[in-house]
Amino acid sequence: MIASTTAWVDCDWLAGRLGDPQLHVLDASMTKVVGKEPIVYPQLQVIPGARDLALETELTDTVSALPNAMPTPEQVSARLQALGIEAGDTIILYDNQGVYSSPRAWFILKAMGMHRVAILNGGLPQWLAAGYQYLTGYAPLPKRRGKVMAQLQPEWLVTAEQIKQRQGSAEWVLLDARSAARFAGTAAEPRAGSHGGHIPGAINLPFASLLNGYHYKTVAQLDEYFGEFADKHLMFTCGSGITACILLLAAWQYSAQAGLNRSLQLYDGSWAEWSQLPSSE
């Protein structure tokens, strides 16, 4: 239903396919938005037929001491099955900020072996701006559970130790999605215990640079940010692993369109973890 080179779809594409039993529209919004002015809605507004992914509760490892940590395969399997999803179904994710947390949900599902998954480029704000209908409540969970099984694909992730081993490498580049001020350490980190600064060798690419209003810039425009790294493998970091996924999804779309075969990896612990390491000063 979606091409293998597609990480995002537009509102017209989705509107023409609502009601397809093998298409699942999932709201991946978060209650806390860091690094941008959040859009506040007077009431819950939902794309018709959408269900709540419950990203912050069901798809976050609450046992971890780190914020927004990757969920376990068991968590992902349980949630997707409760949503009635079967292997081979198509999943479209969106969030209420446009492009913010839906790339995080996309990354989780891709890293857990889901192939037919994309985000709605522009999310709920773009849907409303286009004049499409909305509802004020989610569709109920289906009576029949799905049978899809998640399995972690470890090549999507990079650890702090691996980053240390690759520092100075000519083959790997580490991109930090935080604002320039947070990257430089001149703005306070939003999480207690994290001092300012960045991982040595990282390059700052604020996630907002890749956006045009609510949605991503075109693939052609993304060449300005990723073209110089066309022969590199890329790693991504931010504050806690959320906005780094905005960069990673854009790089995936750019790479797929350009026919680039390279590794794209998320440092899930990001600055929340790195800043606590003894050598992070």
Secondary structure in CASP SS format (residue, H / E / C, confidence):
PFRMAT SS
TARGET T0000
AUTHOR 0000-0000-0000
METHOD secondary structure of the structure
MODEL  1
M C 1.00
I C 1.00
A C 1.00
S C 1.00
T C 1.00
T C 1.00
A C 1.00
W E 1.00
V E 1.00
D C 1.00
C H 1.00
D H 1.00
W H 1.00
L H 1.00
A H 1.00
G C 1.00
R C 1.00
L C 1.00
G C 1.00
D C 1.00
P C 1.00
Q C 1.00
L E 1.00
H E 1.00
V E 1.00
L E 1.00
D E 1.00
A C 1.00
S C 1.00
M C 1.00
T C 1.00
K C 1.00
V C 1.00
V C 1.00
G C 1.00
K C 1.00
E C 1.00
P C 1.00
I C 1.00
V C 1.00
Y C 1.00
P C 1.00
Q C 1.00
L C 1.00
Q C 1.00
V E 1.00
I C 1.00
P C 1.00
G C 1.00
A C 1.00
R E 1.00
D E 1.00
L C 1.00
A C 1.00
L C 1.00
E C 1.00
T C 1.00
E C 1.00
L C 1.00
T C 1.00
D C 1.00
T C 1.00
V C 1.00
S C 1.00
A C 1.00
L C 1.00
P C 1.00
N C 1.00
A C 1.00
M C 1.00
P C 1.00
T C 1.00
P H 1.00
E H 1.00
Q H 1.00
V H 1.00
S H 1.00
A H 1.00
R H 1.00
L H 1.00
Q H 1.00
A H 1.00
L C 1.00
G C 1.00
I C 1.00
E C 1.00
A C 1.00
G C 1.00
D C 1.00
T E 1.00
I E 1.00
I E 1.00
L E 1.00
Y E 1.00
D C 1.00
N C 1.00
Q C 1.00
G C 1.00
V C 1.00
Y C 1.00
S C 1.00
S H 1.00
P H 1.00
R H 1.00
A H 1.00
W H 1.00
F H 1.00
I H 1.00
L H 1.00
K H 1.00
A H 1.00
M C 1.00
G C 1.00
M C 1.00
H C 1.00
R C 1.00
V E 1.00
A E 1.00
I E 1.00
L E 1.00
N C 1.00
G C 1.00
G H 1.00
L H 1.00
P H 1.00
Q H 1.00
W H 1.00
L H 1.00
A H 1.00
A C 1.00
G C 1.00
Y C 1.00
Q C 1.00
Y C 1.00
L E 1.00
T C 1.00
G C 1.00
Y C 1.00
A C 1.00
P C 1.00
L C 1.00
P C 1.00
K C 1.00
R C 1.00
R C 1.00
G C 1.00
K C 1.00
V C 1.00
M C 1.00
A C 1.00
Q C 1.00
L C 1.00
Q C 1.00
P H 1.00
E H 1.00
W H 1.00
L E 1.00
V C 1.00
T C 1.00
A H 1.00
E H 1.00
Q H 1.00
I H 1.00
K H 1.00
Q H 1.00
R H 1.00
Q C 1.00
G C 1.00
S C 1.00
A C 1.00
E C 1.00
W E 1.00
V E 1.00
L E 1.00
L E 1.00
D E 1.00
A C 1.00
R C 1.00
S C 1.00
A H 1.00
A H 1.00
R H 1.00
F H 1.00
A H 1.00
G C 1.00
T C 1.00
A C 1.00
A C 1.00
E C 1.00
P C 1.00
R C 1.00
A C 1.00
G C 1.00
S C 1.00
H C 1.00
G C 1.00
G C 1.00
H C 1.00
I C 1.00
P C 1.00
G C 1.00
A C 1.00
I E 1.00
N E 1.00
L C 1.00
P C 1.00
F H 1.00
A H 1.00
S H 1.00
L H 1.00
L E 1.00
N E 1.00
G C 1.00
Y C 1.00
H E 1.00
Y E 1.00
K C 1.00
T C 1.00
V H 1.00
A H 1.00
Q H 1.00
L H 1.00
D H 1.00
E H 1.00
Y H 1.00
F H 1.00
G H 1.00
E H 1.00
F H 1.00
A C 1.00
D C 1.00
K C 1.00
H E 1.00
L E 1.00
M E 1.00
F E 1.00
T E 1.00
C C 1.00
G C 1.00
S C 1.00
G C 1.00
I C 1.00
T C 1.00
A H 1.00
C H 1.00
I H 1.00
L H 1.00
L H 1.00
L H 1.00
A H 1.00
A H 1.00
W H 1.00
Q H 1.00
Y H 1.00
S H 1.00
A H 1.00
Q H 1.00
A H 1.00
G C 1.00
L C 1.00
N C 1.00
R C 1.00
S C 1.00
L E 1.00
Q E 1.00
L E 1.00
Y C 1.00
D C 1.00
G C 1.00
S H 1.00
W H 1.00
A H 1.00
E H 1.00
W H 1.00
S C 1.00
Q C 1.00
L C 1.00
P C 1.00
S C 1.00
S C 1.00
E C 1.00
END
